[in-house]
Amino acid sequence: MHVVSTRPQGELSLQTIAMPGDANANGDIFGGWVVSQMDLSAGVCARKRARGRVATVAIDGMVFHKPMKVGDIIGCYTRILHAGRTSLRIEVEVWRTDEFANEQEMLTAGLFTFVAIDDHGKKRPLPALA
Ligand SMILES: CC(C)(COP(=O)(O)OP(=O)(O)OC[C@H]1O[C@@H](n2cnc3c(N)ncnc32)[C@H](O)[C@@H]1OP(=O)(O)O)[C@@H](O)C(=O)NCCC(=O)NCCS
């Protein structure tokens, strides 16, 4: 299980606002929308490291610690935990930011595995680190 830290771990890869259209029947934000933002942010991180096209191959370890509300400003922070031959295991943390109170609170975390792929959608080796 993901350990809750007091500060975001990793690099800010995506920032957005949860909108009314992203809410579920309870009025909180729909978990599928949150996972989608996390997948996008991990994709940004993976694409940079793979220097090209990537595809999500697995999502695991998802934990929803706290509900997300309409109007929340959220940041998705990414960190590469492991780089294999063709794959990258990336930890994503989602933090709510209160810009006026200068406060942040972690809402959700998960592990995303991406594979570097070529123009035909086949796996390719990760390039050497620049
Ligand atoms: C990504 C894809 C090209 C991989 O092709 P493949 O030939 O089956 O690849 P492999 O099984 O050899 O795995 C490739 C790498 O991914 C890793 N991997 C595969 N399945 C995994 C899983 N379930 N969990 C973690 N890692 C996994 C392997 O360990 C390997 O890593 P390494 O090369 O760094 O050692 C293929 O599975 C694919 O196209 N999947 C669909 C991707 C997609 O459409 N994603 C969007 C979903 S909406």
Ligand as a Chemical Component Dictionary entry (heavy atoms), coordinates in Angstrom:
data_LIG
# 
_chem_comp.id                   LIG 
_chem_comp.type                 NON-POLYMER 
_chem_comp.pdbx_formal_charge   0 
_chem_comp.three_letter_code    LIG 
# 
loop_
_chem_comp_atom.comp_id 
_chem_comp_atom.atom_id 
_chem_comp_atom.alt_atom_id 
_chem_comp_atom.type_symbol 
_chem_comp_atom.charge 
_chem_comp_atom.model_Cartn_x 
_chem_comp_atom.model_Cartn_y 
_chem_comp_atom.model_Cartn_z 
_chem_comp_atom.pdbx_ordinal 
LIG C1  C1  C 0 2.226  -2.877 -24.662 1  
LIG C2  C2  C 0 2.371  -4.081 -25.590 2  
LIG C3  C3  C 0 2.866  -3.583 -26.942 3  
LIG C4  C4  C 0 3.423  -5.010 -24.968 4  
LIG O1  O1  O 0 3.688  -6.009 -25.918 5  
LIG P1  P1  P 0 4.171  -7.478 -25.495 6  
LIG O2  O2  O 0 4.950  -8.026 -26.637 7  
LIG O3  O3  O 0 2.986  -8.232 -25.047 8  
LIG O4  O4  O 0 5.147  -7.186 -24.294 9  
LIG P2  P2  P 0 5.694  -8.101 -23.103 10 
LIG O5  O5  O 0 4.694  -9.023 -22.519 11 
LIG O6  O6  O 0 6.977  -8.686 -23.571 12 
LIG O7  O7  O 0 5.990  -6.967 -22.011 13 
LIG C5  C5  C 0 6.766  -5.806 -22.333 14 
LIG C6  C6  C 0 7.173  -5.164 -21.035 15 
LIG O8  O8  O 0 6.018  -4.806 -20.282 16 
LIG C7  C7  C 0 6.030  -5.455 -19.002 17 
LIG N1  N1  N 0 4.673  -5.897 -18.706 18 
LIG C8  C8  C 0 3.819  -6.555 -19.502 19 
LIG N2  N2  N 0 2.654  -6.792 -18.860 20 
LIG C9  C9  C 0 2.787  -6.239 -17.631 21 
LIG C10 C10 C 0 1.936  -6.171 -16.498 22 
LIG N3  N3  N 0 0.706  -6.688 -16.514 23 
LIG N4  N4  N 0 2.399  -5.548 -15.406 24 
LIG C11 C11 C 0 3.641  -5.000 -15.364 25 
LIG N5  N5  N 0 4.499  -5.044 -16.426 26 
LIG C12 C12 C 0 4.072  -5.679 -17.524 27 
LIG C13 C13 C 0 6.969  -6.655 -19.181 28 
LIG O9  O9  O 0 7.524  -7.036 -17.936 29 
LIG C14 C14 C 0 8.006  -6.083 -20.136 30 
LIG O10 O10 O 0 8.890  -5.218 -19.424 31 
LIG P3  P3  P 0 10.487 -5.117 -19.732 32 
LIG O11 O11 O 0 10.699 -5.197 -21.212 33 
LIG O12 O12 O 0 10.893 -3.773 -19.208 34 
LIG O13 O13 O 0 11.129 -6.247 -19.010 35 
LIG C15 C15 C 0 1.022  -4.864 -25.751 36 
LIG O14 O14 O 0 0.749  -5.564 -24.550 37 
LIG C16 C16 C 0 -0.127 -3.933 -26.060 38 
LIG O15 O15 O 0 -0.224 -3.417 -27.151 39 
LIG N6  N6  N 0 -1.038 -3.739 -25.083 40 
LIG C17 C17 C 0 -2.138 -2.793 -25.225 41 
LIG C18 C18 C 0 -1.685 -1.388 -24.804 42 
LIG C19 C19 C 0 -2.834 -0.411 -24.876 43 
LIG O16 O16 O 0 -3.608 -0.398 -25.806 44 
LIG N7  N7  N 0 -2.917 0.434  -23.860 45 
LIG C20 C20 C 0 -3.964 1.396  -23.723 46 
LIG C21 C21 C 0 -5.068 0.801  -22.956 47 
LIG S1  S1  S 0 -6.550 1.722  -23.178 48 
# 
loop_
_chem_comp_bond.comp_id 
_chem_comp_bond.atom_id_1 
_chem_comp_bond.atom_id_2 
_chem_comp_bond.value_order 
_chem_comp_bond.pdbx_ordinal 
LIG C1  C2  SING 1  
LIG C2  C3  SING 2  
LIG C2  C4  SING 3  
LIG C2  C15 SING 4  
LIG C4  O1  SING 5  
LIG O1  P1  SING 6  
LIG P1  O2  DOUB 7  
LIG P1  O3  SING 8  
LIG P1  O4  SING 9  
LIG O4  P2  SING 10 
LIG P2  O5  DOUB 11 
LIG P2  O6  SING 12 
LIG P2  O7  SING 13 
LIG O7  C5  SING 14 
LIG C5  C6  SING 15 
LIG C6  O8  SING 16 
LIG C6  C14 SING 17 
LIG O8  C7  SING 18 
LIG C7  N1  SING 19 
LIG C7  C13 SING 20 
LIG N1  C8  SING 21 
LIG N1  C12 SING 22 
LIG C8  N2  DOUB 23 
LIG N2  C9  SING 24 
LIG C9  C10 SING 25 
LIG C9  C12 DOUB 26 
LIG C10 N3  SING 27 
LIG C10 N4  DOUB 28 
LIG N4  C11 SING 29 
LIG C11 N5  DOUB 30 
LIG N5  C12 SING 31 
LIG C13 O9  SING 32 
LIG C13 C14 SING 33 
LIG C14 O10 SING 34 
LIG O10 P3  SING 35 
LIG P3  O11 DOUB 36 
LIG P3  O12 SING 37 
LIG P3  O13 SING 38 
LIG C15 O14 SING 39 
LIG C15 C16 SING 40 
LIG C16 O15 DOUB 41 
LIG C16 N6  SING 42 
LIG N6  C17 SING 43 
LIG C17 C18 SING 44 
LIG C18 C19 SING 45 
LIG C19 O16 DOUB 46 
LIG C19 N7  SING 47 
LIG N7  C20 SING 48 
LIG C20 C21 SING 49 
LIG C21 S1  SING 50 
# 
